[in-house]
Amino acid sequence: MKEIYHSVKLVEENCIGCSRCMTKCPMEAIRLKNSKAVIYEEKCIDCGECIKVCQHNAHKADLDDIEAIKDFKVKVVIPSVTIYTQFGSYINPSLINEAVKSLGFDEVYDITYACDIVSEIIKKEIENTPKPVIGSFCPAVVRLIEVNYPTLIEHVIKVLTPIEVAASLIREKYAKLNYKPEDVGIFYITPCVSWITKVKNTALNRKSQINGAIPMSDIYPSLLKYVNKNKSSYTEKSTNMSYTGVLWAVSGGQCRSMEMDEFISVDGTKNVIKVLNDIENGKFRDVKYVEPYACDGGCVGGVLLVENPYNAKRIALNLNEHINFEYRFGGLSDGLKNKFTVENNINKNYDIKLADDFESAVKKMKYMNNIINSLPGNDCGQCGSPSCRAFAEDVVKGLSSLNECKFIR
Amino acid sequence: MRDEFIKLNYEIKSRDFINGGEASSCVKKALMQLGIKSAIIKRVCVACYEAEMNVVIHTLGGNMEVIIYNNKVEITMKDQGPGIGDIDLAMTEGYSTAPDEAREMGFGGGMGLPNIRKSSDEFYINSVLGEYTLVKIIINY
């Protein structure tokens, strides 16, 4: 199995072994060993839930420092669309872009343009994909499908995400201006940890056009200072951005921007799991598109953001009333469509089988089922596994020993 | 050792819409742990789920037995009635006897049994009116 980078890391000295993360992890990927949390990486989808629930700062994201931009001659930044929801109501997105630029970037790339390109491609590609089509924007959800729903891979829309599209367009632009690729640094300002994982993993495979992911929370104080200082003198009521693109920050926003009917937008990993289970059972065949997010409320629920996700949603939906979004996407050329439609953006690196051959797997499963029958079934967690079933699986895989359960019959 | 197999058993309760689909999800997990291919798992999921919901919607409850061999999955669903009077009619796409309660929840489209047959390689149905219905499905791989 190929090594996969994870951005969610443990800070062992901070962990007090409280088991909160273990019981809240939607993937049952966390165990307690010697009173410290351990992440089983093959199950982890980097959704960031453990970072959210830990009260002792024992789960941290592996982040890039903004200092990293100094290594490049040209520094380009792609802010996540969520950034326009973080500074209160009716702040002109152009002012926020100015604030971002003031951190030392040469260009702030407007991602809403890339969102509109992707919307148009999805509208076309939806016809060539089994229903319901599943959106591929959230890297944690894509990884969830890779790990637990291989049967649904064919439902995932075959298009790059707006961030990848933006990065590719930036690369193209600077290549035309005769810059060497290594001179141009592209950074994404991320609201969540799953994007850090995606950027770093694709970098490992040398596919990434993006050089780093900067957490929104790190630059927020500087941005807030700039916005507060300049907002009263900033009288511009229009912006050369796309309102439909801004909507990609919130759950349901993609479908709104595509003016789609018959869609499901689902947010929160546990809720996404419910929807994926139903799709796997053959339900929702009359649904065109499912827009899934691992975080509550959509990307505005990202763990690296500051604003309450539901207030952020209000801000995103209200922006259009006070700001004149001048830009409207003109239309999609075949060239753009072909460039950003991908054959397969899903890895099949995961395998949850108990053994390589059927006979050995059957033996292990019988042993596992015997263990389950002798366990109390109350998922007390004292063994260090999140449930009795998970414990039985751990024993069979040699990751736990039976005597760790104090209540076994 | 061709006789190695896993047998799973699930009790399906009448009118239990909340937990309907749970057995299907358990079967799916077992198939993944045994290393069965995705394309097969997908067909088993659909067959199990439809069979499960049929029992929830139409019957007094029943039992689902799933046996996973190294070359096929056998699903046997036996319920406690009321049985089907005209099996050919019940197998017709779009024909449904689902109560309003089930239709309001989006079930009862008359595709249950036809979808099960489509997902399976072998399909048997036997019913005695007033007593039981037995559906057996085999999916080969």
Chai-1 contact restraints between the chains, C-beta under 6 A:
chainA,res_idxA,chainB,res_idxB,connection_type,confidence,min_distance_angstrom,max_distance_angstrom,comment,restraint_id
A,P150,B,S38,contact,1.0,0.0,6.0,A-B,restraint_1
A,T151,B,S38,contact,1.0,0.0,6.0,A-B,restraint_2
A,T151,B,I41,contact,1.0,0.0,6.0,A-B,restraint_3
A,T151,B,K42,contact,1.0,0.0,6.0,A-B,restraint_4
A,N277,B,S25,contact,1.0,0.0,6.0,A-B,restraint_5
A,E280,B,C45,contact,1.0,0.0,6.0,A-B,restraint_6
A,N281,B,G21,contact,1.0,0.0,6.0,A-B,restraint_7
A,N281,B,S24,contact,1.0,0.0,6.0,A-B,restraint_8
A,N281,B,C45,contact,1.0,0.0,6.0,A-B,restraint_9
A,N281,B,Y49,contact,1.0,0.0,6.0,A-B,restraint_10
A,G282,B,V46,contact,1.0,0.0,6.0,A-B,restraint_11
A,G282,B,Y49,contact,1.0,0.0,6.0,A-B,restraint_12
A,I352,B,M32,contact,1.0,0.0,6.0,A-B,restraint_13
A,K353,B,Q33,contact,1.0,0.0,6.0,A-B,restraint_14
A,K353,B,G35,contact,1.0,0.0,6.0,A-B,restraint_15
A,L354,B,Q33,contact,1.0,0.0,6.0,A-B,restraint_16
A,F358,B,N70,contact,1.0,0.0,6.0,A-B,restraint_17
A,E359,B,M1,contact,1.0,0.0,6.0,A-B,restraint_18
A,E359,B,E4,contact,1.0,0.0,6.0,A-B,restraint_19
A,A361,B,L34,contact,1.0,0.0,6.0,A-B,restraint_20
A,A361,B,G35,contact,1.0,0.0,6.0,A-B,restraint_21
A,V362,B,E4,contact,1.0,0.0,6.0,A-B,restraint_22
A,V362,B,I6,contact,1.0,0.0,6.0,A-B,restraint_23
A,M365,B,I6,contact,1.0,0.0,6.0,A-B,restraint_24
